[in-house]
């Protein structure tokens, strides 16, 4: 797989990314997929590489970049504002349309991991240049996501803390800084033990503005999912997921219009599923993009939902 270091500007701030293609890729133009990293992820995480290897082998270019304030991109360090991340994604799509080796009529979005999955849904909802979306283990409702991490008294204490921080920012011009994995989200035991993001964990800011939590409370991909149709949306979830609740995947699927597909990985956990099911789910991702980006000019109709031959994967689909 060939990697090209690229950069573009997002509202005046320099953003840096990686454009991946097959080693033997010709001059193009070829279909492309844009990805913003998942929650507290970075562009060069090893977690994403095997998905990109499969996509580039199928003829796609994949652009992944660091959001403003993270990794190699410029900007205020660690500012977790989904609205800015969405701007970065829209500007990444625009960057792709400026390249002669990319077909601007065949651009898709892939997002994985919490807000990574949710951001892909938002991008598809607001940018009709994106013809096809795949969202893996997404957050659909930020307020519900943060609420369910906390016991009742902890939730009210958290809301009081956000109110105090809002007042302090207004009166004194300074906000509280917190550790993102216990001051905004609360890591599950599995997250505390997993090594799936160990290669980039030490490059994530140790402190971020608490105001990011306030922005997550307003984060609602589920409210906009219906705007993707008649373009295609595939949602991938994990049954009994303690990190991004399974019902978020179901809610996004129910809110979206056709064509849509829901894949739920069973008898596994949020982080274990990346290894256990990647050989099953990755071909589904590639096929989805091939159907709605490569074969976008074909009229394909199905009368019945697809069924799965895999023992532990539940699939629902409407075309």
Secondary structure, 3 states (H helix, E strand, C coil): CEEEEEEEEECCEEEEEEEEECCCCCCCCEEEEEEECCCCCCCCCHHHHHHHHHHHHCCCEEEEECCCCCCCCCCCCCCCCHHHHHHHHHHHHHHHHCCCCEEEEEEEEEEEEEHHHHHHHHHHHHCCCEEEEEEEEECCCHHHHHHCCCCHHHHHHHHHHHHHHHHHHHHHCCCCEECHHHHHCCCCHHHHHCCCCHHHHCCCCCCEECHHHHHHHCCCHHHHHHHCCCCEEEEEEECCCCCCCHHHHHHHHHHCCCCEEEEEECCCCCCHHHHHCHHHHHHHHHHHHHHHHHCCCCCCCCCCCCCCCCCCEEEEEEC
